Amino acid sequence: MDFSIFKAFPNAIVSGVWEIGQCQHGTIVGNEFKPIGPLDVVVDEGFSSSISTTPETLRSDMLIYAMPSQMPSLNANTLVSGYMIHNTVDNTYFEIVDAGIGKNQHTGNIEHIELLLVQTEVVNE
């Protein structure tokens, strides 16, 4: 029986806020973002931060769950290396630093994509 996080918690689904796009990391001018399409997600409201020695001293991350049908790829490596997430309401951009493929342990069907995000900047807003 397939029973994803989206079926279990339908009232937690956030629509019309998040979008995924292709990205070019670290170009001469910085990170570039090209929108692909909207995402319906469940956001893990917990955040964690760690202090680093880089000029950007505070690093925060969050976890979102995305629907597989809305993703441009179901390959975790491809998602991390070639895509970013944009919050269109706050106009904030996030790098995908970790991607997990959530499968139903009985059927093997992909039920959700877990994306660990870190806020970043882009040059072509």
N, C-alpha and C positions, 0 to 999 in steps of 0.2 A: 504494500500500500504506500503510495507517495503522499507525503504530508509535509510540505515545505514550510519554512518560516513565514512565507507570504500567505499560506492558507491558515496557519496557526494564529497569526496576529494580523489580520487584515486591516485593523484600525491603526496599525503602526506604519503602514506604507505611506511614504512621502512622495507625492507626485507633483510635477511642475516646478521643481526647485533645482534638481541636479541634472547635469548633462555630461556625456563622455565625449572626448575628442582626441584626435591624434596629436602627438606632441613631438617636438624636436628639443631634446635636452641640451643645454649648454652650447647653443650656437654662439656666434661671435657677439650677438647683441643680447643673448639670454635665452630663456625657455620660450618657445613659440607654441601656440595652441590653435588647433583648427577643429571647431565643433563638428560632431557627427550626428548626435541625436540625444533625446531625453532619456532619463533613467527613472524608474520607480524603485525606490530603495527603502530599506529599514536601516535607520541610523542607530548605532550603539552610542548612547548619550555619554558614556564615560570617555574622558580624555586623560591622557598622561603627558607629562612634560619632563624633559631632561635638559640640564644646562650643558652647553658645549663650549668649546674654545673658539669657534668660528665667529665671524662678525655677527651672524644671526644667532644670538645667544640663547634664545628660547625655542625649543623644538617640541611641537605638540603633534599628537597623532590621534586618529579616530578610526573606527571600524564601521564600514557600511556593508550591507548585504544587497546585492543587485540581482535582478532577474536574468537568468541565462539567455532568454530569448531577446533581450535588448542589448546584449553585449556584442561588439564587433568581432570578438574572438573568445573561444573557450580554452585557450592556452594560457596558463598562468605567466609564463615567461614573456609571451607577446604582450600581455596586458601591462606588465611592469615596465617593459622596455619601450613601448610605443604609444602609451595612452595616458591621459590625465583626466581628472574630474573637475568640473566647474560648478560651484554653487551660484546659480544665476540670481538669487535673491540678495545674497551678501556680496556678490561679485568677488568671490574668493576662489582660488585655484589650488588644486591638490595633486601632488605626485602620488602615484600608486607605488608604494615601497614594498608591498607584499600582496600576493594574490593567492587565494585558495579556492579550489573547486570543491564545493560541498555536494557530496553524493549521498543518495539514499543507500544505506548499508545493506538493505534487502534486495533492492532491484538494480542498483548500480546507476540509476538515472541521476543526472545532474539536477539538483534542486535550487541551488543558489551559488553565487560567486561572492566570496568574502574579499573585500578590498581594504587593506590597511593604508590610510592616507596621511600624508604630511603636507601641511600648507606650504605653498611656494608662491613665487611671483612669475608672471609672464610679461613679455614685452609688447605683445600685439593685442591689447585689450580693445 
